Amino acid sequence: MFEIVDSHCHLDFKDFENDLDKIILRAEEKNVNHFLTISINLENFPKILKLTNKYKNVWCTTGIHPNNVGIETKKCEDLFDTLKKNLLFNDKVVGLGETGLDFYRSREFEEKQIDYFEVHLNLSGEKKIPTVIHTRNAEVETKEILRSKVKIYNSIGLIHCFTGSKELARIALDNGFYLSISGVITFNNSHDLKKIVKYIPNDRILVETDAPYLAPRPFRGKRNEPSLVAHTLEEIAKIKKKEISEMAMITTKNFFNLFGKVKN
């Protein structure tokens, strides 16, 4: 029997507040046995932590999504201390983020996004805790930060829901980062992404849902949930010319190698 890890979901979102027990059970029936639920702000961190205490196989991160930096008032040094405190608060807190850059709607807080991104990377290096990176319409800036800052801070981590260029993939991989693939790989227009999945070394690839977003085909447009990560994994296995059981073992091993605080 193989195990699958959903390495990126948002179980604290309102989309799941009425049936989370059933969602966890459905996932386990599909061999999805571990879940990393991702922080997007400081306000909801206590709620996320409560989920990890309720479900033994749910782990979490602490961090601020780039789209939420505008509502945060903390200076960088205060943010560093707060995130560090959150990491030490509970063994279920195993990562930082999601952080990164998102200029899809606006560049209003570009400088602050970059500053907060660096805070996460800095703490990642200090504590050897993976940082989960989000990048959207910001590939040039993301590449520059990966090139210039990761080695300075000795950061570790991954780019989640990877849909970028081969160059961005190469830079991330060259700096020791992993790449996580979402349900986007099942979409009809994902030809370029399929080529990148072929390019990603087997020991650097993870799988995720980003639930409740980005449900894979044939569920596209509906609420995504961790059980559906199996469809994404099946597509990755086809691209990699592996059995789904072998691809599950590969991505699960990679998850535990990266997120060393998680206890299987």
C-alpha positions as CSV (number, residue, x, y, z in Angstrom):
1,M,0.0,0.0,0.0
2,F,1.4,3.4,-1.0
3,E,0.9,6.8,0.7
4,I,0.3,10.2,-0.9
5,V,1.0,13.6,0.7
6,D,-1.0,16.6,-0.2
7,S,1.9,19.1,0.3
8,H,-0.2,22.2,-0.1
9,C,-3.9,22.8,0.9
10,H,-5.9,25.3,2.9
11,L,-8.0,23.3,5.2
12,D,-8.8,26.4,7.4
13,F,-10.8,28.1,4.6
14,K,-14.5,28.5,4.9
15,D,-15.0,26.2,1.9
16,F,-14.3,23.3,4.3
17,E,-15.8,24.4,7.6
18,N,-19.0,22.2,7.3
19,D,-17.5,18.9,6.2
20,L,-13.8,18.7,7.0
21,D,-14.1,15.4,8.8
22,K,-15.6,13.8,5.7
23,I,-13.0,15.5,3.5
24,I,-10.2,14.0,5.6
25,L,-11.9,10.6,5.5
26,R,-12.4,10.7,1.7
27,A,-8.7,11.6,1.3
28,E,-7.6,8.7,3.4
29,E,-9.7,6.3,1.4
30,K,-7.6,7.5,-1.6
31,N,-4.3,6.8,0.2
32,V,-3.8,10.5,1.0
33,N,-2.5,10.1,4.5
34,H,-0.6,13.4,5.2
35,F,-1.7,17.0,4.7
36,L,0.2,20.3,4.9
37,T,-2.2,23.1,5.4
38,I,-0.7,26.5,4.5
39,S,-0.8,29.8,6.3
40,I,-1.6,32.9,4.4
41,N,-1.7,35.4,7.3
42,L,-1.0,35.8,11.0
43,E,-4.6,36.3,12.0
44,N,-5.7,32.8,11.1
45,F,-2.7,31.0,12.5
46,P,-4.4,30.0,15.7
47,K,-7.2,28.4,13.7
48,I,-4.7,26.5,11.6
49,L,-2.9,25.3,14.7
50,K,-6.2,24.1,16.1
51,L,-6.7,21.9,13.0
52,T,-3.3,20.3,13.4
53,N,-4.1,19.4,17.0
54,K,-7.4,17.9,16.0
55,Y,-6.1,15.7,13.1
56,K,-2.9,13.7,13.8
57,N,-1.9,13.7,10.1
58,V,-2.3,17.4,9.4
59,W,0.7,19.7,9.7
60,C,1.0,23.4,9.0
61,T,3.1,26.4,8.1
62,T,3.2,29.9,9.4
63,G,3.6,32.9,7.1
64,I,2.1,35.7,5.0
65,H,0.9,35.4,1.5
66,P,2.2,38.2,-0.8
67,N,-1.4,39.3,-1.4
68,N,-1.9,39.9,2.3
69,V,1.2,42.0,3.0
70,G,-0.7,45.2,2.5
71,I,-2.9,44.6,5.6
72,E,0.1,43.7,7.9
73,T,1.7,46.4,9.9
74,K,4.7,44.6,11.3
75,K,8.2,45.8,10.5
76,C,10.5,43.1,9.1
77,E,12.3,42.5,12.3
78,D,9.0,42.1,14.2
79,L,7.7,39.7,11.6
80,F,10.9,37.7,11.8
81,D,10.4,37.3,15.6
82,T,6.7,36.5,15.3
83,L,7.3,33.8,12.7
84,K,10.2,32.4,14.7
85,K,8.0,32.2,17.8
86,N,5.2,30.4,15.8
87,L,7.7,27.9,14.6
88,L,8.8,27.1,18.2
89,F,5.3,27.0,19.5
90,N,4.3,23.5,18.3
91,D,6.0,20.6,16.6
92,K,3.1,20.6,14.0
93,V,4.5,23.8,12.5
94,V,6.9,22.5,10.0
95,G,7.3,25.2,7.4
96,L,7.2,28.9,6.5
97,G,4.9,30.7,4.1
98,E,3.4,30.8,1.8
99,T,5.4,33.8,0.9
100,G,6.7,35.2,-2.4
101,L,5.6,37.7,-5.0
102,D,2.3,38.2,-6.8
103,F,1.9,41.1,-9.2
104,Y,-1.1,39.7,-11.0
105,R,-3.5,42.5,-9.8
106,S,-1.2,45.2,-8.6
107,R,2.3,46.3,-7.8
108,E,1.2,48.6,-5.1
109,F,3.0,46.7,-2.4
110,E,5.9,45.4,-4.5
111,E,8.6,46.6,-2.2
112,K,6.9,45.2,0.9
113,Q,6.3,41.9,-0.8
114,I,10.0,41.6,-1.5
115,D,10.9,42.6,2.1
116,Y,8.5,40.1,3.6
117,F,9.7,37.4,1.2
118,E,13.3,38.0,2.4
119,V,12.2,37.7,6.0
120,H,10.8,34.2,5.3
121,L,14.0,33.2,3.4
122,N,16.2,34.5,6.2
123,L,14.3,32.6,8.9
124,S,14.3,29.5,6.7
125,G,18.1,29.5,6.7
126,E,18.5,30.2,10.3
127,K,16.1,27.4,11.5
128,K,16.5,25.1,8.5
129,I,12.8,25.2,7.9
130,P,11.4,25.0,4.4
131,T,9.8,28.1,2.8
132,V,6.8,27.6,0.6
133,I,7.1,30.1,-2.3
134,H,4.2,31.6,-4.3
135,T,5.0,33.4,-7.6
136,R,2.5,34.9,-10.0
137,N,3.2,37.4,-12.7
138,A,6.6,38.0,-11.0
139,E,9.0,35.6,-12.6
140,V,11.7,38.1,-13.2
141,E,11.8,39.3,-9.7
142,T,11.4,35.8,-8.2
143,K,14.4,34.6,-10.3
144,E,16.5,37.5,-9.1
145,I,15.7,36.8,-5.4
146,L,16.4,33.1,-5.8
147,R,19.7,33.9,-7.4
148,S,20.8,36.6,-5.0
149,K,19.3,35.7,-1.6
150,V,18.9,31.9,-1.2
151,K,22.6,31.2,-0.9
152,I,23.2,34.2,1.4
153,Y,20.5,33.0,3.8
154,N,21.1,29.3,3.2
155,S,17.3,29.0,2.6
156,I,15.5,25.7,1.8
157,G,12.1,25.2,0.4
158,L,9.9,24.8,-2.7
159,I,8.0,26.7,-5.3
160,H,4.4,25.6,-4.9
161,C,1.9,25.1,-7.8
162,F,4.8,25.5,-10.3
163,T,3.7,26.9,-13.6
164,G,6.7,29.0,-14.5
165,S,9.4,28.8,-17.2
166,K,12.1,26.1,-17.5
167,E,14.6,28.8,-16.6
168,L,12.8,29.5,-13.3
169,A,12.7,25.8,-12.6
170,R,16.4,25.5,-13.3
171,I,17.3,28.4,-11.0
172,A,15.1,27.0,-8.2
173,L,16.6,23.5,-8.6
174,D,20.2,24.9,-8.8
175,N,19.6,26.5,-5.5
176,G,18.4,23.3,-3.9
177,F,14.7,24.0,-4.0
178,Y,11.9,21.5,-4.8
179,L,9.0,22.1,-7.2
180,S,5.4,21.1,-6.4
181,I,2.9,20.3,-9.1
182,S,-0.8,21.0,-8.8
183,G,-4.0,20.0,-10.8
184,V,-2.9,22.5,-13.5
185,I,-0.9,19.6,-15.0
186,T,-4.2,17.9,-16.0
187,F,-5.5,20.9,-17.9
188,N,-5.7,20.8,-21.7
189,N,-3.4,23.8,-22.1
190,S,-0.6,22.5,-19.9
191,H,1.8,21.4,-22.7
192,D,4.7,23.5,-21.5
193,L,4.2,22.4,-17.9
194,K,4.3,18.8,-18.9
195,K,7.7,19.4,-20.5
196,I,8.9,20.9,-17.3
197,V,7.6,18.0,-15.2
198,K,9.7,15.7,-17.5
199,Y,12.7,18.0,-16.7
200,I,12.3,18.0,-12.9
201,P,14.5,15.4,-11.3
202,N,12.5,12.6,-9.5
203,D,14.1,13.5,-6.2
204,R,12.9,17.1,-6.3
205,I,9.2,16.9,-7.2
206,L,6.2,17.1,-4.9
207,V,2.4,17.0,-5.5
208,E,-0.3,19.2,-4.1
209,T,-3.9,20.3,-4.5
210,D,-3.9,24.0,-3.4
211,A,-7.4,23.1,-2.3
212,P,-10.0,24.5,-2.5
213,Y,-8.5,25.9,-5.7
214,L,-7.4,24.3,-9.0
215,A,-9.3,21.1,-9.0
216,P,-7.8,18.7,-11.6
217,R,-9.7,17.3,-14.5
218,P,-12.4,16.0,-14.6
219,F,-13.4,18.1,-11.6
220,R,-12.1,21.5,-12.9
221,G,-14.2,24.4,-11.8
222,K,-15.5,22.6,-8.7
223,R,-14.2,22.8,-5.1
224,N,-10.9,21.0,-4.9
225,E,-10.1,18.8,-1.9
226,P,-7.1,16.6,-0.9
227,S,-8.6,13.3,-2.2
228,L,-8.3,14.7,-5.7
229,V,-4.6,14.9,-5.6
230,A,-4.6,11.3,-6.8
231,H,-5.7,12.6,-10.2
232,T,-2.7,15.0,-10.4
233,L,-0.4,12.3,-9.3
234,E,-1.7,9.9,-12.0
235,E,-0.9,12.6,-14.6
236,I,2.6,13.1,-13.3
237,A,3.2,9.4,-13.3
238,K,2.2,9.2,-17.0
239,I,4.6,12.0,-17.9
240,K,7.4,10.4,-15.9
241,K,6.5,6.9,-17.2
242,K,6.0,5.5,-13.8
243,E,3.4,3.5,-12.0
244,I,1.2,5.7,-9.8
245,S,2.3,3.7,-6.8
246,E,6.0,4.4,-7.6
247,M,5.3,8.1,-8.2
248,A,3.5,8.2,-4.9
249,M,6.5,6.8,-3.1
250,I,8.8,9.2,-4.8
251,T,6.8,12.4,-4.0
252,T,6.1,11.2,-0.4
253,K,9.8,10.5,0.2
254,N,10.6,13.9,-1.2
255,F,8.1,15.6,1.1
256,F,9.6,13.9,4.2
257,N,13.1,14.7,3.1
258,L,12.2,18.4,2.7
259,F,9.9,18.8,5.7
260,G,12.2,17.2,8.3
261,K,10.0,18.1,11.3
262,V,7.1,15.9,10.0
263,K,7.0,12.6,11.7
264,N,5.6,9.7,9.7
